[in-house]
């Protein structure tokens, strides 16, 4: 089951972007982590992705992340509906996930947060 969805915002300057979003949301980012060449932060329903253009290019055409409570069940559902797994599996500082291109051509990122990340986001939301 999907427990959270994010809209991605791409930037080359995380601090400048978060400064504005912090004021608009009235609170700081819930998460801020490094992943490969990228810096990722979540604030409200936005997932801010910062890095050099070459690193951002791979992610611009994708949707998500969709945060799920059971990654294996999400993978099985995507498979049953004909998805092609473009990144079958990855580990990140926040959990694990995969990318799937659905028959309509939309490529989505699915992530199951680890227990620490889930607790951190829940604390920040209250």
Buried (B, 14 or more C-beta within 10 A) or exposed (E): EEEBEBEBBBBEEBEEBBEEBEEEBEEEBBBBEEBEEBBBBBBBEBBBBBBEEEBBEEBEEBBBBBBBEEBEEBBEBBEEEEBEEEBEEBEBEBBBBBBBBBEEEEBBBBBBBBEEBBEBBEEBEE
